[in-house]
Amino acid sequence: MSDSVLVYSTESGRIKQEKPQNLPPKGDGIVRISRQTSGRKGSGVSVITGLDSDEETMKKLAAELKKCCGCGGTVKNATIEIQSDKRELLKQILEQKGFKVKLSGG
């Protein structure tokens, strides 16, 4: 069986292929909060991974977390990054929302 895909036909022209949707990776149901400093000139960020949500939901959650922590942050590659080391506060907030949370890393 070959892995080739039809992209053009002389009868109908170019055949459009549907792109696979970028879904966040499915985890084990545990939200992990770690601290990263590498590549950030010494200033650390708290990285939240393991959220099984779409991008829009993650953006809303990130906005709420940033407001509660009083600092900035972003959503990148199915993770939420919050500036500075606020892991304990983030853990409390996420547990109140019903997530199962673990602190990971150093």
MMTF fields as JSON, N, C-alpha, C and O atoms, coordinates in Angstrom:
{
  "mmtfVersion": "1.0.0",
  "mmtfProducer": "UNKNOWN",
  "numBonds": 423,
  "numAtoms": 424,
  "numGroups": 106,
  "numChains": 1,
  "numModels": 1,
  "chainsPerModel": [1],
  "groupsPerChain": [106],
  "chainIdList": ["A"],
  "bondAtomList": [4, 2, 8, 6, 12, 10, 16, 14, 20, 18, 24, 22, 28, 26, 32, 30, 36, 34, 40, 38, 44, 42, 48, 46, 52, 50, 56, 54, 60, 58, 64, 62, 68, 66, 72, 70, 76, 74, 80, 78, 84, 82, 88, 86, 92, 90, 96, 94, 100, 98, 104, 102, 108, 106, 112, 110, 116, 114, 120, 118, 124, 122, 128, 126, 132, 130, 136, 134, 140, 138, 144, 142, 148, 146, 152, 150, 156, 154, 160, 158, 164, 162, 168, 166, 172, 170, 176, 174, 180, 178, 184, 182, 188, 186, 192, 190, 196, 194, 200, 198, 204, 202, 208, 206, 212, 210, 216, 214, 220, 218, 224, 222, 228, 226, 232, 230, 236, 234, 240, 238, 244, 242, 248, 246, 252, 250, 256, 254, 260, 258, 264, 262, 268, 266, 272, 270, 276, 274, 280, 278, 284, 282, 288, 286, 292, 290, 296, 294, 300, 298, 304, 302, 308, 306, 312, 310, 316, 314, 320, 318, 324, 322, 328, 326, 332, 330, 336, 334, 340, 338, 344, 342, 348, 346, 352, 350, 356, 354, 360, 358, 364, 362, 368, 366, 372, 370, 376, 374, 380, 378, 384, 382, 388, 386, 392, 390, 396, 394, 400, 398, 404, 402, 408, 406, 412, 410, 416, 414, 420, 418],
  "bondOrderList": [1, 1, 1, 1, 1, 1, 1, 1, 1, 1, 1, 1, 1, 1, 1, 1, 1, 1, 1, 1, 1, 1, 1, 1, 1, 1, 1, 1, 1, 1, 1, 1, 1, 1, 1, 1, 1, 1, 1, 1, 1, 1, 1, 1, 1, 1, 1, 1, 1, 1, 1, 1, 1, 1, 1, 1, 1, 1, 1, 1, 1, 1, 1, 1, 1, 1, 1, 1, 1, 1, 1, 1, 1, 1, 1, 1, 1, 1, 1, 1, 1, 1, 1, 1, 1, 1, 1, 1, 1, 1, 1, 1, 1, 1, 1, 1, 1, 1, 1, 1, 1, 1, 1, 1, 1],
  "groupList": [{"groupName": "MET", "atomNameList": ["N", "CA", "C", "O"], "elementList": ["N", "C", "C", "O"], "formalChargeList": [0, 0, 0, 0], "bondAtomList": [1, 0, 2, 1, 3, 2], "bondOrderList": [1, 1, 2], "singleLetterCode": "M", "chemCompType": "L-PEPTIDE LINKING"}, {"groupName": "SER", "atomNameList": ["N", "CA", "C", "O"], "elementList": ["N", "C", "C", "O"], "formalChargeList": [0, 0, 0, 0], "bondAtomList": [1, 0, 2, 1, 3, 2], "bondOrderList": [1, 1, 2], "singleLetterCode": "S", "chemCompType": "L-PEPTIDE LINKING"}, {"groupName": "ASP", "atomNameList": ["N", "CA", "C", "O"], "elementList": ["N", "C", "C", "O"], "formalChargeList": [0, 0, 0, 0], "bondAtomList": [1, 0, 2, 1, 3, 2], "bondOrderList": [1, 1, 2], "singleLetterCode": "D", "chemCompType": "L-PEPTIDE LINKING"}, {"groupName": "VAL", "atomNameList": ["N", "CA", "C", "O"], "elementList": ["N", "C", "C", "O"], "formalChargeList": [0, 0, 0, 0], "bondAtomList": [1, 0, 2, 1, 3, 2], "bondOrderList": [1, 1, 2], "singleLetterCode": "V", "chemCompType": "L-PEPTIDE LINKING"}, {"groupName": "LEU", "atomNameList": ["N", "CA", "C", "O"], "elementList": ["N", "C", "C", "O"], "formalChargeList": [0, 0, 0, 0], "bondAtomList": [1, 0, 2, 1, 3, 2], "bondOrderList": [1, 1, 2], "singleLetterCode": "L", "chemCompType": "L-PEPTIDE LINKING"}, {"groupName": "TYR", "atomNameList": ["N", "CA", "C", "O"], "elementList": ["N", "C", "C", "O"], "formalChargeList": [0, 0, 0, 0], "bondAtomList": [1, 0, 2, 1, 3, 2], "bondOrderList": [1, 1, 2], "singleLetterCode": "Y", "chemCompType": "L-PEPTIDE LINKING"}, {"groupName": "THR", "atomNameList": ["N", "CA", "C", "O"], "elementList": ["N", "C", "C", "O"], "formalChargeList": [0, 0, 0, 0], "bondAtomList": [1, 0, 2, 1, 3, 2], "bondOrderList": [1, 1, 2], "singleLetterCode": "T", "chemCompType": "L-PEPTIDE LINKING"}, {"groupName": "GLU", "atomNameList": ["N", "CA", "C", "O"], "elementList": ["N", "C", "C", "O"], "formalChargeList": [0, 0, 0, 0], "bondAtomList": [1, 0, 2, 1, 3, 2], "bondOrderList": [1, 1, 2], "singleLetterCode": "E", "chemCompType": "L-PEPTIDE LINKING"}, {"groupName": "GLY", "atomNameList": ["N", "CA", "C", "O"], "elementList": ["N", "C", "C", "O"], "formalChargeList": [0, 0, 0, 0], "bondAtomList": [1, 0, 2, 1, 3, 2], "bondOrderList": [1, 1, 2], "singleLetterCode": "G", "chemCompType": "PEPTIDE LINKING"}, {"groupName": "ARG", "atomNameList": ["N", "CA", "C", "O"], "elementList": ["N", "C", "C", "O"], "formalChargeList": [0, 0, 0, 0], "bondAtomList": [1, 0, 2, 1, 3, 2], "bondOrderList": [1, 1, 2], "singleLetterCode": "R", "chemCompType": "L-PEPTIDE LINKING"}, {"groupName": "ILE", "atomNameList": ["N", "CA", "C", "O"], "elementList": ["N", "C", "C", "O"], "formalChargeList": [0, 0, 0, 0], "bondAtomList": [1, 0, 2, 1, 3, 2], "bondOrderList": [1, 1, 2], "singleLetterCode": "I", "chemCompType": "L-PEPTIDE LINKING"}, {"groupName": "LYS", "atomNameList": ["N", "CA", "C", "O"], "elementList": ["N", "C", "C", "O"], "formalChargeList": [0, 0, 0, 0], "bondAtomList": [1, 0, 2, 1, 3, 2], "bondOrderList": [1, 1, 2], "singleLetterCode": "K", "chemCompType": "L-PEPTIDE LINKING"}, {"groupName": "GLN", "atomNameList": ["N", "CA", "C", "O"], "elementList": ["N", "C", "C", "O"], "formalChargeList": [0, 0, 0, 0], "bondAtomList": [1, 0, 2, 1, 3, 2], "bondOrderList": [1, 1, 2], "singleLetterCode": "Q", "chemCompType": "L-PEPTIDE LINKING"}, {"groupName": "PRO", "atomNameList": ["N", "CA", "C", "O"], "elementList": ["N", "C", "C", "O"], "formalChargeList": [0, 0, 0, 0], "bondAtomList": [1, 0, 2, 1, 3, 2], "bondOrderList": [1, 1, 2], "singleLetterCode": "P", "chemCompType": "L-PEPTIDE LINKING"}, {"groupName": "ASN", "atomNameList": ["N", "CA", "C", "O"], "elementList": ["N", "C", "C", "O"], "formalChargeList": [0, 0, 0, 0], "bondAtomList": [1, 0, 2, 1, 3, 2], "bondOrderList": [1, 1, 2], "singleLetterCode": "N", "chemCompType": "L-PEPTIDE LINKING"}, {"groupName": "ALA", "atomNameList": ["N", "CA", "C", "O"], "elementList": ["N", "C", "C", "O"], "formalChargeList": [0, 0, 0, 0], "bondAtomList": [1, 0, 2, 1, 3, 2], "bondOrderList": [1, 1, 2], "singleLetterCode": "A", "chemCompType": "L-PEPTIDE LINKING"}, {"groupName": "CYS", "atomNameList": ["N", "CA", "C", "O"], "elementList": ["N", "C", "C", "O"], "formalChargeList": [0, 0, 0, 0], "bondAtomList": [1, 0, 2, 1, 3, 2], "bondOrderList": [1, 1, 2], "singleLetterCode": "C", "chemCompType": "L-PEPTIDE LINKING"}, {"groupName": "PHE", "atomNameList": ["N", "CA", "C", "O"], "elementList": ["N", "C", "C", "O"], "formalChargeList": [0, 0, 0, 0], "bondAtomList": [1, 0, 2, 1, 3, 2], "bondOrderList": [1, 1, 2], "singleLetterCode": "F", "chemCompType": "L-PEPTIDE LINKING"}],
  "groupTypeList": [0, 1, 2, 1, 3, 4, 3, 5, 1, 6, 7, 1, 8, 9, 10, 11, 12, 7, 11, 13, 12, 14, 4, 13, 13, 11, 8, 2, 8, 10, 3, 9, 10, 1, 9, 12, 6, 1, 8, 9, 11, 8, 1, 8, 3, 1, 3, 10, 6, 8, 4, 2, 1, 2, 7, 7, 6, 0, 11, 11, 4, 15, 15, 7, 4, 11, 11, 16, 16, 8, 16, 8, 8, 6, 3, 11, 14, 15, 6, 10, 7, 10, 12, 1, 2, 11, 9, 7, 4, 4, 11, 12, 10, 4, 7, 12, 11, 8, 17, 11, 3, 11, 4, 1, 8, 8],
  "groupIdList": [1, 2, 3, 4, 5, 6, 7, 8, 9, 10, 11, 12, 13, 14, 15, 16, 17, 18, 19, 20, 21, 22, 23, 24, 25, 26, 27, 28, 29, 30, 31, 32, 33, 34, 35, 36, 37, 38, 39, 40, 41, 42, 43, 44, 45, 46, 47, 48, 49, 50, 51, 52, 53, 54, 55, 56, 57, 58, 59, 60, 61, 62, 63, 64, 65, 66, 67, 68, 69, 70, 71, 72, 73, 74, 75, 76, 77, 78, 79, 80, 81, 82, 83, 84, 85, 86, 87, 88, 89, 90, 91, 92, 93, 94, 95, 96, 97, 98, 99, 100, 101, 102, 103, 104, 105, 106],
  "secStructList": [7, 7, 7, 7, 7, 7, 7, 3, 3, 6, 6, 6, 3, 3, 7, 7, 7, 7, 7, 7, 7, 7, 7, 7, 7, 7, 7, 7, 1, 3, 3, 3, 3, 3, 3, 3, 7, 6, 6, 6, 6, 6, 7, 7, 3, 3, 3, 3, 3, 7, 7, 7, 7, 7, 2, 2, 2, 2, 2, 2, 2, 2, 2, 2, 2, 2, 2, 2, 2, 6, 1, 7, 3, 3, 3, 3, 6, 6, 3, 3, 3, 3, 3, 5, 1, 7, 2, 2, 2, 2, 2, 2, 2, 2, 2, 2, 6, 6, 7, 3, 3, 3, 3, 7, 7, 7],
  "xCoordList": [0.847, 0.0, 0.895, 1.867, 0.573, 1.408, 0.863, -0.327, 1.771, 1.388, 1.128, 1.057, 0.984, 0.795, -0.626, -1.573, -0.733, -2.012, -2.252, -1.344, -3.454, -3.811, -3.931, -4.718, -3.152, -3.195, -3.661, -4.016, -3.665, -4.084, -4.708, -4.23, -5.766, -6.429, -6.622, -6.984, -6.385, -6.551, -8.02, -8.318, -8.928, -10.346, -10.855, -11.62, -10.429, -10.993, -9.966, -10.347, -8.699, -7.689, -7.151, -7.154, -6.689, -6.091, -7.135, -8.263, -6.738, -7.611, -7.16, -6.016, -8.068, -7.734, -7.84, -8.778, -6.851, -6.854, -7.204, -6.807, -7.943, -8.267, -7.067, -6.492, -6.702, -5.586, -6.072, -7.183, -5.251, -5.667, -5.732, -4.877, -6.737, -6.894, -5.851, -5.551, -5.301, -4.319, -5.044, -5.481, -5.169, -5.8, -4.72, -3.638, -4.999, -4.007, -3.785, -4.717, -2.572, -2.314, -3.122, -3.266, -3.64, -4.424, -3.466, -2.514, -3.724, -2.85, -3.472, -4.413, -2.923, -3.403, -4.392, -4.75, -4.838, -5.812, -5.198, -5.918, -3.874, -3.192, -2.569, -1.838, -2.858, -2.28, -0.967, -0.942, 0.125, 1.437, 1.906, 1.78, 2.45, 2.981, 4.471, 4.885, 5.278, 6.726, 7.296, 6.622, 8.548, 9.224, 10.336, 11.111, 10.433, 11.482, 12.221, 11.622, 13.546, 14.353, 15.242, 15.786, 15.406, 16.325, 15.839, 14.67, 16.759, 16.433, 15.641, 15.096, 15.561, 14.754, 15.577, 15.029, 16.879, 17.813, 17.671, 17.766, 17.445, 17.407, 16.056, 15.846, 15.137, 13.811, 12.951, 12.851, 12.343, 11.585, 10.133, 9.569, 9.543, 8.114, 7.538, 8.246, 6.278, 5.555, 4.833, 4.05, 5.109, 4.534, 3.493, 3.785, 2.284, 1.172, 0.928, 0.632, 1.05, 0.838, -0.207, -0.525, -0.729, -1.673, -3.13, -3.997, -3.42, -4.811, -5.395, -4.872, -6.473, -7.122, -8.24, -9.42, -7.859, -8.833, -8.46, -7.324, -9.429, -9.122, -8.423, -8.364, -7.902, -7.087, -7.881, -7.351, -9.129, -9.947, -10.182, -10.091, -10.48, -10.678, -9.391, -9.416, -8.257, -6.974, -6.652, -6.081, -7.015, -6.771, -7.597, -7.111, -8.842, -9.691, -9.142, -9.115, -8.707, -8.137, -6.84, -6.598, -6.007, -4.754, -5.027, -4.329, -6.023, -6.363, -6.796, -6.427, -7.576, -8.024, -6.85, -6.773, -5.941, -4.777, -3.851, -3.32, -3.661, -2.813, -3.405, -2.675, -4.708, -5.375, -5.228, -4.968, -5.392, -5.267, -3.834, -3.623, -2.843, -1.443, -0.883, 0.139, -1.525, -1.046, 0.209, 1.083, 0.307, 1.482, 1.073, -0.083, 2.019, 1.75, 1.884, 2.242, 1.591, 1.706, 1.206, 0.796, 1.242, 0.827, 0.411, 0.633, -0.203, -0.543, 0.297, 0.208, 1.119, 1.975, 1.964, 2.124, 1.776, 1.911, 1.171, 1.762, -0.093, -0.955, -0.46, -0.76, 0.296, 0.707, 0.398, 0.261, 0.291, 0.102, 1.364, 1.817, 1.936, 3.12, 2.726, 2.179, 3.009, 2.739, 4.086, 4.909, 4.312, 5.586, 5.79, 4.839, 7.022, 7.498, 7.076, 6.29, 7.6, 7.35, 6.143, 6.282, 4.98, 3.715, 3.066, 1.841, 3.89, 3.354, 2.351, 1.322, 2.624, 1.708, 0.35, -0.692, 0.369, -0.882, -1.641, -2.858, -0.936, -1.575, -2.185, -3.274, -1.476, -1.995, -3.311, -4.27, -3.359, -4.583, -5.745, -6.858, -5.481, -6.534, -7.071, -8.283, -6.155, -6.581, -7.305, -8.235, -6.891, -7.588, -8.997, -9.914, -9.182, -10.517, -11.417, -12.635, -10.82, -11.588, -11.852, -12.515, -11.34, -11.632, -10.573, -10.812, -9.416, -8.34, -7.538, -7.443, -6.961, -6.031, -4.643, -4.21, -3.939, -2.709, -1.537, -1.654, -0.385, 0.877, 1.941, 1.954, 2.831, 3.992, 5.085, 5.333, 5.741, 6.802, 8.036, 7.948, 9.161, 10.403, 10.92, 10.468, 11.903, 12.569, 12.135, 12.633],
  "yCoordList": [-1.173, 0.0, 1.239, 1.306, 2.192, 3.387, 4.53, 4.585, 5.453, 6.608, 7.839, 8.947, 7.673, 8.822, 9.376, 8.659, 10.68, 11.367, 12.119, 12.772, 12.034, 12.714, 14.211, 14.638, 15.026, 16.475, 17.207, 18.383, 16.524, 17.168, 16.127, 14.997, 16.525, 15.66, 16.447, 17.623, 15.818, 16.513, 16.836, 17.751, 16.104, 16.366, 17.534, 18.366, 17.598, 18.615, 19.64, 20.586, 19.48, 20.437, 20.1, 18.945, 21.136, 20.938, 20.434, 20.925, 19.46, 18.882, 19.401, 19.203, 20.059, 20.624, 19.551, 18.754, 19.555, 18.611, 19.351, 20.499, 18.69, 19.282, 19.138, 18.058, 20.246, 20.211, 19.627, 19.924, 18.806, 18.282, 19.41, 20.296, 19.369, 20.414, 20.234, 19.117, 21.365, 21.321, 21.253, 22.274, 20.053, 19.855, 19.779, 19.249, 20.298, 20.191, 18.731, 17.929, 18.378, 16.988, 16.567, 17.328, 15.364, 14.849, 14.369, 13.641, 14.779, 14.426, 13.374, 12.682, 13.268, 12.295, 12.898, 12.257, 14.13, 14.78, 15.562, 16.119, 15.612, 16.346, 17.593, 17.52, 18.745, 20.011, 20.178, 20.081, 20.428, 20.577, 22.026, 22.665, 22.519, 23.881, 23.774, 23.252, 24.27, 24.227, 25.633, 26.551, 25.78, 27.07, 26.95, 25.994, 27.9, 27.894, 29.221, 30.286, 29.134, 30.35, 30.312, 31.345, 29.152, 29.032, 29.839, 29.771, 30.607, 31.416, 32.658, 33.29, 33.028, 34.172, 35.211, 36.039, 35.161, 36.115, 36.155, 37.22, 34.999, 34.904, 35.119, 34.702, 35.754, 35.971, 34.732, 34.25, 34.23, 32.99, 33.201, 34.276, 32.157, 32.138, 30.843, 29.841, 30.86, 29.658, 29.129, 29.841, 27.869, 27.271, 26.233, 25.311, 26.398, 25.504, 24.612, 25.105, 23.304, 22.34, 21.315, 21.2, 20.58, 19.502, 19.908, 19.123, 21.118, 21.551, 20.992, 21.252, 20.228, 19.667, 20.6, 20.276, 21.761, 22.769, 23.306, 23.16, 23.928, 24.582, 25.912, 26.363, 26.526, 27.731, 28.899, 29.664, 29.041, 30.153, 30.026, 31.016, 28.826, 28.601, 28.86, 29.423, 28.444, 28.669, 30.159, 30.607, 30.926, 32.367, 33.033, 33.933, 32.594, 33.156, 32.795, 33.636, 31.555, 31.136, 31.886, 32.295, 32.071, 32.809, 34.248, 34.782, 34.875, 36.253, 36.338, 37.274, 35.364, 35.356, 35.123, 35.761, 34.215, 33.94, 35.154, 35.469, 35.83, 37.027, 38.112, 38.806, 38.25, 39.263, 38.943, 39.838, 37.67, 37.269, 37.416, 37.769, 37.148, 37.221, 38.635, 38.941, 39.485, 40.847, 40.922, 41.752, 40.059, 40.07, 39.643, 39.297, 39.671, 39.344, 37.865, 37.075, 37.509, 36.119, 35.946, 36.907, 34.691, 34.393, 32.93, 32.13, 32.596, 31.214, 30.825, 31.454, 29.783, 29.303, 27.786, 27.14, 27.219, 25.772, 24.942, 24.048, 25.224, 24.506, 24.6, 23.722, 25.651, 25.908, 27.359, 28.204, 27.635, 29.0, 29.394, 28.668, 30.542, 31.056, 32.306, 33.255, 32.292, 33.428, 33.952, 33.18, 35.249, 35.832, 35.722, 35.827, 35.511, 35.369, 34.029, 33.292, 33.725, 32.442, 32.562, 32.93, 32.257, 32.337, 30.955, 30.841, 29.905, 28.547, 28.22, 27.603, 28.613, 28.298, 28.974, 28.353, 30.226, 30.958, 30.351, 30.179, 30.027, 29.412, 28.061, 27.717, 27.299, 25.994, 26.167, 25.436, 27.123, 27.36, 27.754, 27.25, 28.648, 29.128, 27.989, 27.831, 27.193, 26.101, 24.999, 24.389, 24.738, 23.729, 24.196, 23.379, 25.5, 26.029, 25.867, 25.751, 25.858, 25.689, 24.21, 23.896, 23.309, 21.887, 21.096, 19.939, 21.673, 20.957, 20.168, 20.564, 19.048, 18.29, 18.821, 18.702, 19.41, 20.171, 19.559, 19.124, 19.531, 19.11, 20.144, 20.69, 20.408, 21.245, 20.331, 19.266, 20.745, 19.922, 20.779, 22.003, 20.135, 20.858, 21.543, 21.279, 22.451, 23.087, 24.44, 25.063],
  "zCoordList": [0.0, 0.0, 0.0, 0.751, -0.821, -0.945, -0.102, 0.205, 0.271, 1.083, 0.228, 0.759, -1.087, -1.964, -1.831, -1.509, -2.092, -1.989, -3.288, -3.802, -3.82, -5.055, -4.813, -3.969, -5.549, -5.378, -6.635, -6.564, -7.791, -9.021, -9.945, -10.047, -10.602, -11.561, -12.847, -12.803, -13.984, -15.262, -15.533, -16.3, -14.92, -15.123, -14.28, -14.768, -13.004, -12.13, -11.621, -10.931, -11.939, -11.493, -10.111, -9.686, -9.422, -8.098, -7.104, -7.058, -6.327, -5.32, -3.96, -3.553, -3.274, -1.964, -0.903, -0.881, -0.023, 1.078, 2.353, 2.552, 3.201, 4.491, 5.409, 5.547, 6.032, 6.96, 8.283, 8.721, 8.917, 10.221, 11.246, 11.263, 12.085, 13.086, 14.178, 14.598, 14.632, 15.7, 17.035, 17.565, 17.571, 18.855, 19.923, 19.672, 21.105, 22.163, 22.531, 22.462, 22.919, 23.266, 24.482, 25.439, 24.437, 25.55, 26.627, 26.348, 27.843, 28.943, 29.832, 29.446, 31.039, 31.999, 32.988, 33.977, 32.73, 33.584, 34.727, 35.555, 34.782, 35.836, 35.243, 34.255, 35.846, 35.415, 36.172, 37.399, 35.446, 36.068, 35.956, 34.911, 37.063, 37.097, 37.37, 38.406, 36.436, 36.609, 36.465, 35.997, 36.876, 36.79, 35.767, 35.812, 34.844, 33.828, 33.844, 33.993, 33.686, 33.578, 32.352, 31.961, 31.734, 30.602, 29.406, 29.026, 28.818, 27.651, 27.973, 27.068, 29.243, 29.648, 30.406, 31.133, 30.231, 30.851, 32.368, 32.978, 32.971, 34.424, 35.064, 36.203, 34.373, 34.965, 34.72, 33.591, 35.767, 35.659, 35.301, 35.506, 34.764, 34.485, 35.033, 35.142, 35.372, 35.778, 34.541, 33.911, 34.202, 32.998, 33.413, 34.175, 32.9, 33.219, 32.011, 30.922, 32.199, 31.121, 31.558, 32.742, 30.588, 30.886, 30.846, 31.229, 30.392, 30.279, 28.991, 27.907, 29.1, 27.916, 27.474, 27.605, 26.948, 26.535, 25.167, 24.715, 24.516, 23.256, 23.537, 24.681, 22.493, 22.652, 23.235, 24.042, 22.84, 23.339, 24.848, 25.574, 25.314, 26.743, 27.513, 28.607, 26.931, 27.595, 27.692, 28.686, 26.662, 26.699, 27.796, 28.481, 27.962, 29.015, 30.392, 31.29, 30.561, 31.833, 32.117, 33.253, 31.097, 31.264, 31.685, 32.547, 31.094, 31.445, 32.909, 33.617, 33.353, 34.739, 35.698, 36.748, 35.342, 36.185, 36.261, 37.326, 35.134, 35.121, 36.018, 36.725, 35.985, 36.798, 38.287, 39.09, 38.656, 40.059, 40.564, 41.724, 39.704, 40.114, 40.006, 40.62, 39.249, 39.071, 38.234, 38.488, 37.233, 36.363, 34.949, 34.708, 34.031, 32.635, 32.356, 33.231, 31.124, 30.704, 29.292, 28.642, 28.815, 27.451, 27.337, 28.246, 26.189, 25.85, 24.649, 23.595, 24.8, 23.712, 23.684, 24.72, 22.512, 22.298, 23.349, 23.956, 23.566, 24.506, 25.943, 26.751, 26.28, 27.653, 28.002, 27.118, 29.281, 29.756, 30.503, 31.389, 30.15, 30.821, 31.6, 31.038, 32.898, 33.777, 34.274, 34.767, 34.148, 34.551, 36.051, 36.824, 36.455, 37.829, 38.43, 37.835, 39.603, 40.256, 41.177, 42.343, 40.662, 41.409, 41.489, 41.467, 41.582, 41.493, 42.598, 42.323, 43.823, 44.927, 44.746, 44.958, 44.36, 44.128, 42.947, 43.018, 41.868, 40.706, 41.073, 40.612, 41.904, 42.328, 43.085, 42.838, 43.997, 44.763, 43.85, 44.0, 42.914, 42.019, 41.154, 41.006, 40.581, 39.702, 40.472, 39.945, 41.71, 42.513, 42.864, 42.939, 43.079, 43.336, 42.123, 42.258, 40.937, 39.701, 39.39, 38.402, 40.223, 40.049, 39.313, 38.968, 39.059, 38.39, 39.414, 40.576, 38.983, 39.797, 39.438, 38.292, 40.423, 40.137, 40.87, 42.016, 40.176, 40.78, 40.434, 39.33, 41.386, 41.117, 40.595, 41.161, 39.513, 38.941, 38.709, 38.612, 38.623, 38.364, 39.604, 40.718, 39.388, 40.528, 40.814, 41.752]
}
